[in-house]
Amino acid sequence: MRSQHQQGLGMKLNQRSIFDWVMHTKAFLVIALSICLLLGYVANQYFWRIDLTQNSRNSLSQQSIDLLARMPSAIDVTVFALKDDVTNGDKFRQSMLDFMARYQRIKPNITLNMLSANDSPNLAREENITVDGEMVVKYQQQSMRIIPPLNEERFTNLLLKLSRAESRHIGVLGSVEPLEQPSEEEPLLLKKTLNSQGYSIKKIAESDGDFNAAHLGALILNSPKPMTADQQALLQQYIARGGNLLLLADSQTNNNFTALSHQLGLTVNPQIIKQQAVNLDGDDHHEVYANYYAQHAITQQFSLKTIFYAAHEVTGKPALAQGWKVTPLVLVAAAQADPSQPAFQKASLVEAMLVPHQVVLAYERKIKEKVQRIVVIGDTRFLAQQSLKHVGNQQFVGNVLQWLTFDAIKLSIKPKRLMDVNLVVPEQSVLPKLIGYMVQYLIPAVLILLTFFVLHRRRKS
């Protein structure tokens, strides 16, 4: 028994001597460096992070994470911002880096480029940058811009639009150009308006059926010529497949698109709506302004004024078997002269009777488990240069296409805020006074007494 005890003590001493030898020789340095290199390699190969902030304010919501999982391709983000002036507290670029880092942790193939419009004027002009801090986001040959202030909800909804690449292609069948071709310095406002919202335009010839083969989010139809039977059959196939349509209508629409007009129950008044009952001073302009917007997704919270230059009243009464739900979106109040007045007298606006006319219709139905949408505008000049120079018309066209392509659907992400911590103190309680006396008097007094006690002990020792 004694020999076994002595052997155990000897083994412990031997192990301790080996440990002391390792700790006091160069072998310890080699082992320590090897462990550091191994930890560095593991940290480089395997990324792990935990968010310890309150309410996980430094992490993305589950909605954003799910969306990024559905976007396999790379995302390129370019921010045009001046360099940070740290001395004056300007840290915009650093805030962008911190903001995008949350997305890059979930999706590593997001590239972020920081440029200055002063250093790259040609690129800024090409991207039509107008505001310092504006961001250009590109995904699968689609591009959209967003301006500060930035938050997760706005940026995630922008990615949601870019992820639906097929719905970003808008086909144009017919003529939507103005009467005078614009100069090279002034591009078509329709193309500029759609590109600013991430849409791309595809011109479709009336002699083929490319709009059936192409994956289009919507089709813009404005054909001044009557379509042949074959062309109308192709158009009917597009509608039968559930394609979405923006139709510009005039007095010839029923003749140009006979089958489509019959299916929609569409009737177009041949008379152009006039703002005034009598044309005073020989004025030949027919501008009319929108007076009423319906409660609809297109016109919800829409407060801008839209102008129509050749407006016709449109009515839609499709057969019940078609399943269409028709909503008059925009009404204009045009003046109609009082028939009791003599013909040679010029009626004033006071003497005229205001008659409402509907100039925009929204069709919607469910077909083959798919929602189909059509918008009819009774003005073939609504997408012309003169019309789109008005901000209200641009915004209205954007809202229409968002509704047709289902881009109006947005994710609602609540901001993550600091959670308030409240201490509920009952009324008639001595606890607030006790806490106040402890902080103001008791704790300082205890610290002072401890100070004198420590000094007294040191003097004695």
Disulfide bonds with the S-S distance in Angstrom:
none
